[in-house]
Amino acid sequence: MRGSIILDTGPLVAFLDRRESHHNQVVKEFKSLAFPLYTCEPVITETCFIMKRLPLALEQLGSWIDNGIIRINFSMENHSAKIFSLIKKYADLPMSLADACLVSMFEESQESKVFTLDGHFQIYRTSSRRVIKTIGLEP
């Protein structure tokens, strides 16, 4: 996963939903990314919940996973102690399960970046106090 892009819920929803306020900016950013994009099951779960009224968008998401454009290669079972430690540490934000998984994914990678619309990633740190590198939208 070295140098890869770790995908958060916000950009995924914005890409799939043309009515979302960041849609055009996210589509433009997606065009510049190298595929595959990596994510975790909680991000897919959040996205499916948010997009439940847009069945064509969910179909597209499923297709991207089936075709390897989005890869889910993270096991919560193998990282549960770290994940729940992060959730406890950032309880005042609060940190979502998806965010904790993405931070854990970033911590294991070298030179990766998290594609997010969530400002919390500017606050989160790895266990070694490493800053989470992100791709986001310009204000």
C-alpha positions as CSV (number, residue, x, y, z in Angstrom):
1,M,0.0,0.0,0.0
2,R,3.0,2.3,-0.2
3,G,2.2,5.7,-1.7
4,S,-1.5,4.8,-2.0
5,I,-4.6,6.8,-1.4
6,I,-6.8,5.8,1.5
7,L,-10.4,6.8,0.8
8,D,-12.8,8.3,3.4
9,T,-16.6,8.4,3.2
10,G,-17.0,12.1,2.4
11,P,-15.2,12.1,-1.0
12,L,-16.9,8.8,-1.9
13,V,-20.4,10.2,-1.2
14,A,-19.6,13.5,-2.9
15,F,-18.4,11.6,-6.0
16,L,-21.5,9.4,-6.2
17,D,-24.1,12.1,-5.4
18,R,-24.3,14.8,-8.0
19,R,-26.4,16.9,-5.6
20,E,-23.6,17.0,-3.0
21,S,-22.0,20.4,-2.6
22,H,-18.4,19.1,-3.2
23,H,-19.3,16.8,-6.1
24,N,-17.5,18.8,-8.9
25,Q,-14.4,19.4,-6.9
26,V,-14.2,15.7,-5.8
27,V,-14.8,14.5,-9.4
28,K,-11.9,16.7,-10.5
29,E,-9.6,15.3,-7.7
30,F,-10.6,11.7,-8.5
31,K,-9.3,12.2,-12.1
32,S,-5.8,13.0,-10.8
33,L,-5.6,9.9,-8.5
34,A,-3.8,6.7,-9.1
35,F,-6.0,3.6,-8.7
36,P,-6.8,1.4,-6.8
37,L,-8.0,3.4,-3.8
38,Y,-7.9,1.7,-0.5
39,T,-10.6,1.8,2.2
40,C,-12.2,-0.2,5.0
41,E,-15.6,-1.8,5.5
42,P,-16.8,0.9,7.9
43,V,-16.3,3.5,5.1
44,I,-18.3,1.3,2.8
45,T,-21.0,0.9,5.5
46,E,-21.3,4.6,6.1
47,T,-21.4,5.3,2.3
48,C,-24.2,2.7,1.8
49,F,-26.2,4.1,4.6
50,I,-25.9,7.7,3.3
51,M,-26.6,6.7,-0.3
52,K,-29.5,4.3,0.5
53,R,-31.9,6.3,-1.6
54,L,-29.7,6.3,-4.6
55,P,-29.6,2.7,-5.9
56,L,-27.7,3.5,-9.0
57,A,-24.9,5.1,-6.9
58,L,-24.8,2.0,-4.8
59,E,-24.6,-0.2,-7.9
60,Q,-21.7,1.9,-9.1
61,L,-19.9,1.5,-5.7
62,G,-20.4,-2.2,-5.9
63,S,-19.0,-2.3,-9.4
64,W,-15.9,-0.3,-8.3
65,I,-15.3,-2.8,-5.5
66,D,-15.9,-5.8,-7.9
67,N,-13.5,-4.3,-10.5
68,G,-10.7,-3.5,-8.0
69,I,-11.0,0.3,-8.3
70,I,-11.6,0.4,-4.6
71,R,-9.9,-2.3,-2.5
72,I,-10.9,-3.3,1.0
73,N,-7.8,-4.9,2.4
74,F,-8.0,-4.0,6.0
75,S,-9.1,-6.3,8.8
76,M,-10.6,-4.8,11.9
77,E,-10.0,-8.2,13.6
78,N,-6.2,-7.7,13.3
79,H,-6.3,-4.1,14.5
80,S,-9.1,-3.9,17.1
81,A,-6.8,-2.9,20.0
82,K,-5.4,0.0,18.1
83,I,-8.8,1.0,16.7
84,F,-10.6,1.1,20.0
85,S,-7.6,2.8,21.6
86,L,-7.9,5.6,19.0
87,I,-11.6,5.9,19.6
88,K,-11.0,6.3,23.3
89,K,-8.2,8.8,22.8
90,Y,-10.3,11.0,20.5
91,A,-13.6,10.6,22.3
92,D,-14.0,14.4,22.6
93,L,-14.2,14.8,18.8
94,P,-15.7,12.1,18.7
95,M,-13.8,9.8,16.3
96,S,-15.9,7.4,14.2
97,L,-15.1,3.7,13.7
98,A,-14.3,4.5,10.1
99,D,-11.9,7.3,11.0
100,A,-10.1,5.0,13.5
101,C,-9.7,2.4,10.8
102,L,-8.4,4.9,8.3
103,V,-5.8,6.2,10.8
104,S,-4.8,2.6,11.5
105,M,-4.4,2.0,7.7
106,F,-2.3,5.2,7.4
107,E,-0.1,4.1,10.3
108,E,0.8,0.9,8.5
109,S,1.5,2.5,5.2
110,Q,4.5,4.4,3.9
111,E,3.9,7.7,2.0
112,S,0.1,7.2,1.8
113,K,-2.5,10.0,2.0
114,V,-6.0,10.0,3.2
115,F,-8.6,11.5,0.8
116,T,-11.1,13.1,3.2
117,L,-13.4,16.1,3.6
118,D,-13.2,15.7,7.4
119,G,-11.1,18.3,9.3
120,H,-10.5,15.9,12.1
121,F,-7.7,14.3,10.2
122,Q,-5.7,17.5,10.9
123,I,-5.9,16.6,14.6
124,Y,-5.5,12.8,14.5
125,R,-2.0,11.4,15.0
126,T,-0.5,7.9,14.6
127,S,0.8,6.2,17.7
128,S,4.3,7.5,16.9
129,R,2.8,11.1,16.7
130,R,3.0,11.2,12.9
131,V,0.8,13.7,11.1
132,I,-1.9,12.2,8.9
133,K,-1.1,13.3,5.3
134,T,-4.3,14.2,3.5
135,I,-5.8,15.1,0.2
136,G,-8.7,17.4,0.6
137,L,-10.4,20.2,-1.1
138,E,-9.1,23.7,-1.1
139,P,-11.2,26.1,1.0
